[in-house]
Amino acid sequence: MPAAPRIDILDVTDETSFGRIPPCADPGFDHRSCDYWEDPDRGSRAARLDWLQPSAPSAQEASAATPQRTRANPFLADLDVRATNPFALSGLGLADGRVNPFAEDGDDLEENPFAPRRPRGPAVPATSPRKLRLLARGLGVAGSYAKVLLVDDEAAVYCQFGPLTAYPRAQRTRDLYPALPAAPLPAVITCIATTAAARGQGLARRLVEAVCDDVATRGFAAVEAYPEVGVREDATSSATPSFWEGLGFVVAAADARFPVMRRELS
């Protein structure tokens, strides 16, 4: 009798685990370069090979990640004597060459020396592939936004999930249905996809159950999914209503094309 296959579930937290994300059954799409749910206006599921390479963050991402310095006060332009901020940076040192007496070796001199130190959580390098940077936004707060199910170390199922704040398109979908519960706000599962070779084995259901258990430990009391009705199996990122009903989800907002499926978590 052959041995039962070994099942492992991997959190996507770095470039190694990101590389284990399986390909889409439809080669026109690619989980590793998709921002359909993250960008409500221009998001795409299309395969974009340039997204799979390490790259510098975009100007917009860099601006959001870098503290903005205060501009010079225009009303001081004609004054001969100006007060100097001893903690302001000029190049690699302080503005006038003095040393911050409150700083210790290795300190970030732009941090407020009087404020409590915030622990630095895990993160991915700024040169990581763009999709990995999107998936890693919650690492320092709650954890990974994606999981991969492996069968005998072969990637078989991919799932993307997280808070509504990470997926503006999901929030836009919810906005169409004012009757949806405003509290507690749910976690969302935006993508569940099985490789063609692994279908029919209940693996996607197994991964969704693991995701539901995970988001429950993160403090969520409900989880939602947003299937699209009437599209090809390989062209939808969030399965079908019947798939979710088999996992205990109910129709929270009925719609001929974009129903909302919801499951309360105990």
C-alpha positions as CSV (number, residue, x, y, z in Angstrom):
1,M,0.0,0.0,0.0
2,P,1.6,3.3,-1.0
3,A,2.4,5.8,1.7
4,A,0.0,8.7,2.2
5,P,1.3,11.9,0.6
6,R,3.0,14.4,3.0
7,I,1.1,17.7,3.3
8,D,2.9,20.9,4.4
9,I,1.5,24.4,4.5
10,L,4.1,27.2,4.0
11,D,3.7,30.8,4.9
12,V,5.0,33.2,2.2
13,T,7.4,35.4,4.2
14,D,10.6,35.7,2.1
15,E,12.0,35.1,-1.4
16,T,12.5,31.4,-0.9
17,S,8.8,30.8,0.1
18,F,7.7,33.3,-2.6
19,G,9.5,31.1,-5.1
20,R,7.3,28.2,-4.1
21,I,4.1,29.8,-5.2
22,P,2.7,27.5,-8.0
23,P,2.0,28.7,-11.5
24,C,-1.6,29.5,-12.5
25,A,-3.5,26.8,-14.4
26,D,-4.0,29.5,-17.1
27,P,-0.6,30.6,-18.2
28,G,-1.9,34.1,-19.0
29,F,-2.2,34.8,-15.3
30,D,0.5,34.6,-12.5
31,H,0.0,34.8,-8.8
32,R,3.5,36.2,-8.4
33,S,2.8,39.3,-10.5
34,C,-0.9,39.9,-9.7
35,D,-2.1,43.0,-8.0
36,Y,-5.8,42.7,-9.0
37,W,-7.0,42.9,-5.4
38,E,-4.4,45.4,-4.2
39,D,-5.2,48.0,-6.9
40,P,-8.9,48.7,-7.3
41,D,-8.4,50.7,-10.5
42,R,-5.5,49.3,-12.5
43,G,-4.9,45.9,-10.8
44,S,-4.2,43.0,-13.1
45,R,-4.0,39.2,-12.9
46,A,-1.8,39.1,-16.0
47,A,1.6,37.4,-16.0
48,R,4.3,40.2,-15.9
49,L,7.8,38.7,-16.1
50,D,9.4,41.9,-15.0
51,W,7.7,41.7,-11.7
52,L,9.4,38.5,-10.9
53,Q,12.9,40.1,-10.7
54,P,14.4,41.9,-7.8
55,S,13.9,45.6,-8.2
56,A,14.1,48.9,-6.4
57,P,10.8,50.1,-5.0
58,S,8.8,52.6,-7.1
59,A,9.1,56.3,-6.3
60,Q,5.6,56.2,-4.8
61,E,6.5,53.2,-2.6
62,A,9.8,54.8,-1.6
63,S,8.0,58.0,-0.7
64,A,5.5,56.2,1.5
65,A,8.3,54.3,3.3
66,T,10.6,57.2,3.9
67,P,9.9,59.8,6.6
68,Q,9.3,63.2,5.1
69,R,11.7,66.0,6.2
70,T,10.2,69.3,7.2
71,R,10.9,72.0,4.6
72,A,12.8,75.2,5.6
73,N,10.7,77.9,7.1
74,P,10.4,80.6,4.3
75,F,9.8,83.3,6.9
76,L,13.3,82.8,8.3
77,A,15.0,83.7,5.0
78,D,15.9,87.3,6.0
79,L,17.1,86.5,9.5
80,D,20.8,86.6,10.3
81,V,20.6,84.3,13.3
82,R,18.7,81.1,13.1
83,A,18.0,78.5,15.8
84,T,19.6,75.2,15.0
85,N,17.9,71.9,15.6
86,P,20.6,69.7,17.3
87,F,18.8,66.6,16.2
88,A,18.4,67.5,12.5
89,L,20.5,65.6,9.9
90,S,22.7,67.1,7.3
91,G,24.1,64.4,5.0
92,L,25.5,61.8,7.3
93,G,25.9,63.9,10.4
94,L,24.0,66.5,12.5
95,A,23.3,69.8,11.0
96,D,26.2,71.6,12.5
97,G,28.5,68.7,13.1
98,R,27.6,68.2,16.7
99,V,26.8,64.8,18.2
100,N,23.4,63.9,19.5
101,P,24.1,63.3,23.2
102,F,21.1,61.0,23.6
103,A,22.1,58.7,20.7
104,E,23.8,55.3,21.1
105,D,25.9,53.5,18.6
106,G,23.7,52.1,15.8
107,D,20.8,54.4,16.6
108,D,18.6,55.9,13.8
109,L,19.2,59.6,14.4
110,E,15.9,60.5,12.8
111,E,13.9,58.8,15.6
112,N,12.7,60.8,18.5
113,P,15.2,60.1,21.3
114,F,12.6,60.6,24.0
115,A,9.9,58.3,22.5
116,P,9.7,54.6,23.5
117,R,11.6,52.3,21.1
118,R,9.4,50.4,18.8
119,P,10.5,46.8,18.1
120,R,11.4,46.2,14.5
121,G,9.3,43.4,13.0
122,P,10.3,41.1,10.2
123,A,10.4,42.6,6.7
124,V,11.6,41.7,3.2
125,P,14.3,43.8,1.5
126,A,13.3,46.8,-0.5
127,T,14.7,45.1,-3.6
128,S,12.4,42.1,-3.4
129,P,10.0,41.4,-6.3
130,R,7.1,43.8,-6.1
131,K,4.4,41.2,-5.4
132,L,6.5,39.9,-2.5
133,R,6.7,43.4,-1.0
134,L,2.9,43.5,-1.2
135,L,2.4,40.2,0.5
136,A,4.9,41.2,3.2
137,R,3.2,44.4,4.3
138,G,1.7,42.7,7.3
139,L,4.8,40.7,8.5
140,G,5.7,43.1,11.3
141,V,2.0,43.4,12.5
142,A,0.0,40.2,12.0
143,G,1.9,37.8,9.8
144,S,2.0,36.6,6.2
145,Y,-0.7,37.4,3.6
146,A,-0.3,34.2,1.6
147,K,0.1,30.4,2.1
148,V,1.2,27.6,-0.2
149,L,0.1,24.0,0.3
150,L,2.8,21.4,-0.7
151,V,2.2,17.8,-1.5
152,D,5.4,15.7,-1.1
153,D,7.2,19.1,-1.4
154,E,5.5,20.0,-4.7
155,A,3.4,23.2,-4.6
156,A,-0.2,22.4,-5.3
157,V,-2.4,25.2,-3.9
158,Y,-2.0,28.9,-3.3
159,C,-4.1,31.2,-1.1
160,Q,-3.9,35.0,-0.6
161,F,-5.7,36.6,2.3
162,G,-5.5,39.3,4.9
163,P,-7.3,42.4,6.3
164,L,-9.6,44.5,4.2
165,T,-7.1,47.4,4.4
166,A,-4.6,45.3,2.3
167,Y,-7.1,44.8,-0.6
168,P,-8.9,47.9,-1.8
169,R,-10.8,46.0,-4.5
170,A,-12.4,43.8,-1.8
171,Q,-13.4,46.9,0.1
172,R,-14.9,48.3,-3.1
173,T,-16.9,45.1,-3.6
174,R,-18.2,45.4,0.0
175,D,-19.2,49.0,-0.6
176,L,-21.7,47.8,-3.2
177,Y,-23.7,46.1,-0.4
178,P,-24.6,48.5,2.4
179,A,-26.4,45.6,4.2
180,L,-23.2,43.7,4.9
181,P,-22.2,43.8,8.6
182,A,-20.0,46.8,9.4
183,A,-18.8,45.1,12.5
184,P,-16.9,43.0,13.1
185,L,-15.1,43.7,9.8
186,P,-13.8,40.4,8.3
187,A,-10.6,39.1,7.1
188,V,-10.8,38.3,3.4
189,I,-9.6,35.5,1.2
190,T,-9.0,37.0,-2.2
191,C,-7.4,34.1,-4.0
192,I,-7.6,30.3,-3.8
193,A,-6.1,28.4,-6.7
194,T,-5.1,24.8,-7.3
195,T,-2.8,23.6,-10.0
196,A,-4.5,21.5,-12.7
197,A,-2.6,18.3,-11.7
198,A,-3.7,18.6,-8.0
199,R,-7.5,19.2,-8.5
200,G,-10.1,16.9,-7.1
201,Q,-8.2,15.9,-3.9
202,G,-9.8,18.4,-1.5
203,L,-6.5,20.3,-1.1
204,A,-7.9,23.8,-1.7
205,R,-10.5,23.1,1.1
206,R,-7.7,22.0,3.4
207,L,-5.7,25.2,2.8
208,V,-8.8,27.4,3.3
209,E,-9.4,25.7,6.6
210,A,-5.8,26.5,7.6
211,V,-6.2,30.1,6.6
212,C,-9.5,30.4,8.6
213,D,-7.7,29.0,11.7
214,D,-4.9,31.4,11.2
215,V,-7.0,34.6,10.8
216,A,-9.0,33.6,13.9
217,T,-5.8,33.6,15.9
218,R,-5.2,37.1,14.6
219,G,-8.4,38.3,16.2
220,F,-10.8,38.2,13.2
221,A,-14.3,37.0,14.0
222,A,-15.4,36.5,10.4
223,V,-13.9,35.9,6.9
224,E,-15.3,36.8,3.5
225,A,-14.6,35.7,-0.1
226,Y,-15.8,37.3,-3.3
227,P,-16.3,34.7,-6.1
228,E,-17.1,35.7,-9.6
229,V,-20.0,33.8,-11.2
230,G,-20.0,32.7,-14.8
231,V,-16.3,32.7,-15.6
232,R,-14.0,29.9,-16.6
233,E,-12.6,27.8,-13.7
234,D,-9.0,28.9,-14.6
235,A,-10.0,32.6,-14.9
236,T,-11.3,33.3,-11.5
237,S,-9.2,34.0,-8.5
238,S,-11.7,33.2,-5.8
239,A,-13.5,29.9,-6.8
240,T,-17.3,29.6,-7.0
241,P,-20.1,30.1,-4.5
242,S,-20.6,26.3,-4.2
243,F,-16.9,25.9,-3.2
244,W,-17.3,28.3,-0.3
245,E,-20.6,26.8,0.8
246,G,-18.9,23.5,1.1
247,L,-16.6,25.2,3.7
248,G,-19.4,26.6,5.8
249,F,-19.6,30.0,4.1
250,V,-23.1,31.5,3.5
251,V,-24.3,34.0,1.0
252,A,-24.0,37.3,2.8
253,A,-24.9,39.4,-0.2
254,A,-26.7,37.8,-3.2
255,D,-25.7,38.9,-6.7
256,A,-25.9,37.3,-10.1
257,R,-22.2,37.9,-10.7
258,F,-20.4,39.0,-7.6
259,P,-22.0,37.5,-4.5
260,V,-20.3,37.9,-1.1
261,M,-19.6,34.7,0.9
262,R,-19.1,35.0,4.6
263,R,-18.2,32.6,7.4
264,E,-18.3,33.4,11.1
265,L,-15.3,32.2,13.0
266,S,-15.6,30.7,16.5
